[in-house]
Amino acid sequence: MLSATVRVAGDLDLAEECAQEAYVSALQAWTRGGVPERPGAWLTTAARNKALDRLRREVTLRRKLPLLVEPATVDPHDPADLDWPYAAVPDDRLRLVFTCCHPTLAPEARVALTLRLVCGVPTPDVARAFLVSEPTMAARITRAKKKISEARIPYRVPGRAELPERLDSVLTAVHLLFSTGHTAGQGDAPVREELCDRALHLARTLAALLPEQAETRGLLGLLLLTDARRAARTAEQGRLLLLGDQDRTRWDQRAILEGLTVTAGALASGPPGRFTLQAAIAGVHAMAPSLEQTDWPRVVHLYDRLLAVWNTPVVALNRAAAVAFADGPAAALPLLDELATDPRLADYPYLPATRADLLRRLGDAAGAAESYRRAMELTANAAERTFLEQRLAEVSRAAGAEPAPG
């Protein structure tokens, strides 16, 4: 709906306003006459008509608000122009993602703007994905929109030849959208299924649109293999289950087979990129009969290769967790000590949670309890917090002390 309205309005802010007004109109009209047979089409038509009315009334609007689509080829007075061809990108939402990932903006600004405005991810979750504070991320998004306005950046849906230069940002946005849904940063549920499904749809569309780009298949493989575990990640009453506690018979074998096939094709296409390597890691987990029977040395090796092309503290933390299974928890603790000096992980709950688990496995109940408490302070998701509280109670009993109030 937003993408269709942007085509007419030529401006994302205006399109958002018209979309919101369409919802208000729907509440009024549908209360009186009932929900129409095609509510999505009704809303889209209403939003586009509101955009046309605004453009007719305020001919100077485009000079005051940031342009996100070049409207030169669209005559808002000619209905025939409302569906001008966008053959290069056949999916409405994906068109808007490619549009927002303009190469003039900084890569992180492109992705943040896309997640917030196109995918509807709340600013706190966007900030968490980039390991920055919420005010920092809000300021970053504001600066990106201001740059669009001041520099008069003419945003438009790119032609097919222009897609590759925007592809990495688009893949990053889709991956972070999935990650936000797969591990919800806040709220009661550990998974936001609608975000996972939306990201999977976009990944499939990208792989079909650009099959010659190995990383599109790598991303699709990664999402399929990761999402295949969705049904097994929680127990009764939404209790969180870690990888070693999951019933692997509940994993989606059809998704795993498709994910492995897609990943194998991406690996055969040349030196793998970061999404293909992550898919390969997910594939090792998918093929393992149990946590203990996982090929942990291979996982560590793949993380080494991933760090060579994508050196981030989160990847390093994941590698440390794999080292703990390959070589024992004592071997991973020095790696966590080094990561603890990285300011980007200062408020990252999975760092103290990983340390707590390693100390628990080493028998240091008191040290584990301290780290669990720190992880709980940083965790906003209710399911994850409940899991940490349970682990804290276990190690506190082992240490002969009562857990501190949560």
Secondary structure as GFF3:
##gff-version 3
##sequence-region A 1 406
A	DSSP	alpha_helix	2	9	.	.	.	ID=ss1
A	DSSP	alpha_helix	12	33	.	.	.	ID=ss2
A	DSSP	alpha_helix	39	57	.	.	.	ID=ss3
A	DSSP	three_ten_helix	61	63	.	.	.	ID=ss4
A	DSSP	three_ten_helix	79	83	.	.	.	ID=ss5
A	DSSP	alpha_helix	92	100	.	.	.	ID=ss6
A	DSSP	alpha_helix	107	113	.	.	.	ID=ss7
A	DSSP	pi_helix	114	118	.	.	.	ID=ss8
A	DSSP	alpha_helix	123	129	.	.	.	ID=ss9
A	DSSP	alpha_helix	134	151	.	.	.	ID=ss10
A	DSSP	three_ten_helix	160	162	.	.	.	ID=ss11
A	DSSP	alpha_helix	163	182	.	.	.	ID=ss12
A	DSSP	beta_strand	186	187	.	.	.	ID=ss13
A	DSSP	alpha_helix	193	209	.	.	.	ID=ss14
A	DSSP	alpha_helix	214	227	.	.	.	ID=ss15
A	DSSP	three_ten_helix	230	232	.	.	.	ID=ss16
A	DSSP	three_ten_helix	236	238	.	.	.	ID=ss17
A	DSSP	three_ten_helix	243	245	.	.	.	ID=ss18
A	DSSP	three_ten_helix	248	250	.	.	.	ID=ss19
A	DSSP	alpha_helix	253	267	.	.	.	ID=ss20
A	DSSP	alpha_helix	274	287	.	.	.	ID=ss21
A	DSSP	alpha_helix	296	309	.	.	.	ID=ss22
A	DSSP	alpha_helix	313	327	.	.	.	ID=ss23
A	DSSP	alpha_helix	329	339	.	.	.	ID=ss24
A	DSSP	three_ten_helix	343	345	.	.	.	ID=ss25
A	DSSP	alpha_helix	350	362	.	.	.	ID=ss26
A	DSSP	alpha_helix	365	378	.	.	.	ID=ss27
A	DSSP	beta_strand	380	381	.	.	.	ID=ss28
A	DSSP	alpha_helix	382	399	.	.	.	ID=ss29
###
